[in-house]
Amino acid sequence: MTFGGYYYAVGPIMALLIVGVLALLLRWTFSHGRSLVERRPHRGASEEYGLLEVVSAPATFVEAEVQRRTLLDAGIRATLAPTTEGPRVMVFPEQAALARQLLDGPGGGR
């Protein structure tokens, strides 16, 4: 390939382009925007979960997961939240009464 009398400038220009691409990649990698890696869950008080309402306070996470799955199988959106008081099963307020009824019933295991 011939560059006329400018062949001596090709090396530095290519080096600058490579450094520029690396700078952009590093800026994207270490930016404080959205991350591809999930954050660890924050443990807060049960009142810190916005609209969600506590329907069950099981002793262990295993019991909480069984109760959450019971609610999901019944068509109720439920969340298992690791709070500072221990695991809590939470649902939206409009479904809280039905969720409590399901968990208090036979086989609900509240």
ZIBELZI-V506936 format. One record per residue. N is the residue number from 1. RES is the residue in one letter. OMEGA is omega in radians with two decimals (999 if undefined). Layout:
n & res & omega
N & RES & OMEGA
N & RES & OMEGA
//
This chain:
n & res & omega
1 & M & -3.09
2 & T & 3.14
3 & F & -3.11
4 & G & -3.13
5 & G & -3.06
6 & Y & -3.11
7 & Y & 3.14
8 & Y & -3.11
9 & A & -3.09
10 & V & -3.12
11 & G & 3.12
12 & P & 3.12
13 & I & 3.10
14 & M & 3.12
15 & A & 3.10
16 & L & 3.09
17 & L & 3.14
18 & I & 3.10
19 & V & 3.10
20 & G & 3.11
21 & V & 3.10
22 & L & 3.11
23 & A & 3.09
24 & L & 3.11
25 & L & 3.13
26 & L & 3.10
27 & R & 3.11
28 & W & -3.10
29 & T & -3.04
30 & F & 3.11
31 & S & -3.10
32 & H & 3.12
33 & G & 3.10
34 & R & -3.10
35 & S & 3.05
36 & L & -3.13
37 & V & -3.11
38 & E & 3.11
39 & R & 3.04
40 & R & -3.14
41 & P & 3.12
42 & H & 3.09
43 & R & 3.11
44 & G & 3.08
45 & A & -3.10
46 & S & 3.11
47 & E & -3.07
48 & E & -3.07
49 & Y & 3.02
50 & G & -3.08
51 & L & -3.07
52 & L & -3.10
53 & E & -3.14
54 & V & 3.07
55 & V & -3.13
56 & S & 3.11
57 & A & -3.13
58 & P & -3.09
59 & A & -3.07
60 & T & 3.11
61 & F & 3.11
62 & V & 3.09
63 & E & -3.13
64 & A & 3.13
65 & E & 3.09
66 & V & 3.13
67 & Q & 3.11
68 & R & 3.12
69 & R & 3.08
70 & T & 3.13
71 & L & 3.11
72 & L & 3.12
73 & D & 3.11
74 & A & 3.10
75 & G & 3.13
76 & I & 3.10
77 & R & -3.09
78 & A & -3.14
79 & T & 3.01
80 & L & -3.07
81 & A & 3.06
82 & P & -3.10
83 & T & 3.11
84 & T & 3.10
85 & E & -3.09
86 & G & -3.12
87 & P & 3.11
88 & R & 3.03
89 & V & -3.04
90 & M & 3.09
91 & V & 3.06
92 & F & -3.04
93 & P & -3.11
94 & E & 3.12
95 & Q & -3.04
96 & A & -3.11
97 & A & 3.12
98 & L & 3.13
99 & A & 3.11
100 & R & 3.13
101 & Q & 3.12
102 & L & -3.09
103 & L & 3.11
104 & D & -3.08
105 & G & 3.14
106 & P & 3.12
107 & G & -3.14
108 & G & 3.04
109 & G & 3.13
110 & R & 999
//
